[in-house]
Amino acid sequence: MTQELREHRLKRLSMRSMRRGIKEMDIILTRYADARLASMDAVELDRYEALLEENDQDLYQWVSGQRPAPETLQPLVDDIARTSCNG
């Protein structure tokens, strides 16, 4: 399997951030992607891509503080929440 170019991966993840399913997550994740994706390393991009696999309703509850995120995703969810509140 050929490795995806970083530029293509960033565009793909950005698009996935924009087209979630519920408008609130479209807004939150688009803002986050615009602010952070370009500066992420490969491991951080892997973690963000894993987060994008999660259900929107769960993501919204985690980001809004209604429920705790899984331990492995909590630091990323916290960063997303900070970014959405400060943007």
N, C-alpha and C positions, 0 to 999 in steps of 0.2 A: 504494500500500500504506500502511495506517495504521501509525503508529509505536506500538510497544508501550509502555505505561506502565511506568515504572521499577519500581513496586510489583509489577506482574505479572511483569516480567522477573526480579526477585529471587526471587519464589516459584517460577517455572519453573526457574531455575538451581539453586535449593535442592533441588527435587524431583529434578532430573537428577543431582545430587550424591549423593542418597540411594539411588537405584535404578540402580546401575551394572551389576551382573552378578556381580562377585565381592565377597564380604563385606568383605574387607580394604579395598577401595577405597570401598565404601559408608561404612565407618567413618571412614577418612581424609578423604574429601571432604566428608562431612557435618560433621565437626568443623571443617574449613577454611571451609566455607560459613557455618556459624554464627558463626565468629570474624571473617570478613573481608568477605563479600559486601556488607553494608550500607554499608561505608565505601569501596567501590570506585567509581571514576568510570566513565564510559561506555567509555573505551579499555580499562581494566582488565577490565571485564565482557566486552568483546569477546574479549580474550585468554583469559579463563577459559572462555568459551563454546567457543572453538576447542580448548582443552585437553580439554574434555568430549567432543569428537568423536573423541579418540584411543582406541585399544584399551586395555582395562583391564590386560591383561598387560604392555603397554608402559609404561603409567602406573605400575604397581606397581614395575616394575624401575627406572624413573627415580626415583621417590620414595624407594625403599629404597636407592638408590645402586648397584644392580647394573649399571646401564648409564647412560651420560650421556643426558640429554634433548636434543632438538634445540635449537640455540643460541637460537632465538626463544622457546622455552618454558622455558629453564633457570632464569631468575630466578623465575618463578612456581612451578616445581617445587621449587626451593630453599625458597621461602616455605611451600609446602604441607608439605614435610618438616619444617621447623622447627616449624610449628604442630602437626603430628601428634605430634611428640616432646615438646612442651611442654604438650599438652592434657591 
